Amino acid sequence: LFRSISYFVRDFLLARGVTWFYFKILSAYRPECVVLSNDHMYYIKSLELVCDYYNINTIYVQHASVSYAFPELHFTYTFLDGKDAFDKYSSDGKNIPENVVLLGAVRYDALSKYRLGRVHEDRHCIGIAINQLDEKAIVNNLCNALLDKYPDTRIKIRTHPALKNTPLIIEEKSRIIYTCATDEPVVDFFDDIDALISNDSGIHFDAFIAGIPTIAYNLATDHYGDNYGYVKSGILKLASDFEEVAEFVDNKDMYAVDSKKLSVHDES
């Protein structure tokens, strides 16, 4: 609890004000329905509660891969990508509402087309995707170790929108490229890299669809949660140390995802 509060103290403080704001807006306009694409951020949960108070219908449209840690669904209508998302939302005894539609995920169309048209040439660039739960010291050490071992390779760090201006202490700054999820489409990010390293993240699934070799590496001191189930299912390998990360970089073609294994998780 302390760690959650320390990471998100601003969110705890803002939650009451956001709820008051939604009361003011919805009481004035009284829409027939509200469409949401997130199910767990504090400002979304606040909006959901206020909609329920005013008997306003809520429609949830899944916007990315979901994990087993996501909360119960309480929307009037829910549109999910497929069975994988449905199973995660109903795991651990969570109740599933009646009005759930398995719609498919058209957002993966661009990634699928990219995989078919990708030019297979060495880009000499490793992608690392990070979010606000990753620890800067571990990310720094990983980047410095990779740059030291691979002197002809660059690193492209893709940050979560909440980390847009997070500084990293990296020795070879000339070989570091920064990008943010809000500034660059994931297809453009993938087109610059040969392989991807990330913690427990839904971006691994995007990499699977796009045909990018990807590996999980714990970038925090907490135990790797595998909340998306990719390691458990066998479509993603978890590197236990830097030696295994280096083995992945040296033999990334061996980490191509089997289409049969991927179909179990394919949410399109």
Residue, then its C-alpha position, 0 to 999 in steps of 0.5 A: l500500500f505504501r509503495s502504491i501511495s508513494y508512486f501515485v500520491r498525486d492521483f490520491l489527492l486529485a481523485r476527490g476533485v475529479t469526482w466533483f468535476y464529473f458531478k458538475i459536468l454530468s449534472a449539467y449535460r446529462p448525456e445518454c451514454v459515456v464511452l470509455s477506453n480505460d477501466h482502471m485509472y482513478y479518473i475513469k473509475s470516478l467517471e464510472l461512479v458518477c455515471d452510475y449515480y445519474n443512471i447514465n449508460t457506460i460503454y467500455v471499448q478495450h484499447a490495449s491488452v489486459s492483464y489478470a490484475f485488471p478490476e472487475l467490469h461494471f459497465t453497462y456495455t463492454f466490448l472486448d477484443g476476444k476470449d483472452a481478454f474475457d478470461k482475464y476479466s473473469s479470473d480469480g472469481k471476478n464477475i462478468p456482466e451480461n452485456v459483453v461483446l467479443l468484438g475483435a481488435v482492428r487496431y492490430d491490423a496495422l501491425s499485421k500489415y507491417r509484419l507482412g511488409r517489414v524489410h528484414e535488414d539490420r537496424h543495429c538498434i535495440g528497443i526498450a519499453i519502460n513505464q512508471l513502475d520500472e526503476k531507473a537504476i535498473v534501466n540505466n544499468l541495462c542500457n549501459a551494459l548493452l552499449d558496452k557489449y555492443p559498440d555498434t548498436r543504438i538503444k531506443i527507449r520508448t516511455h509510457p506517457a507518464l514518463k515523458n520527461t524522465p531522465l536516465i543516467i546513461e554513459e553513451k548518450s550519443r547512442i540513445i534515442y528517446t521516444c514516447a508513446t504519445d508522440e510516436p505510433v508503435v509501428d514507427f517505433f518497431d520499424d527502428i528496432d531489431a528487437l524489444i526488451s520490456n518488463d511485464s507489459g502489453i507491448h510484448f503482444d504488439a511485438f508478437i503481431a508485428g513480428i518483432p523478437t521480444i523478451a521480458y526482463n524485470l526492470a524492478t526489484d519486485h517479483y516479475g508478475d507475468n500479469y499478461g500470462y505470456v511467459k506462462s503460455g510459453i510465447l514469451k521468455l523471461a531473461s533472469d539476468f543480463e547474460e540471457v538478455a545478451e543471448f537474446v540479442d545475439n540470437k534474436d531470430m530464435y525468439a520468433v513467436d510460433s503462430k500456433k502459440l500466438s493464436v491462443h492469445d490472438e485477440s483480433 
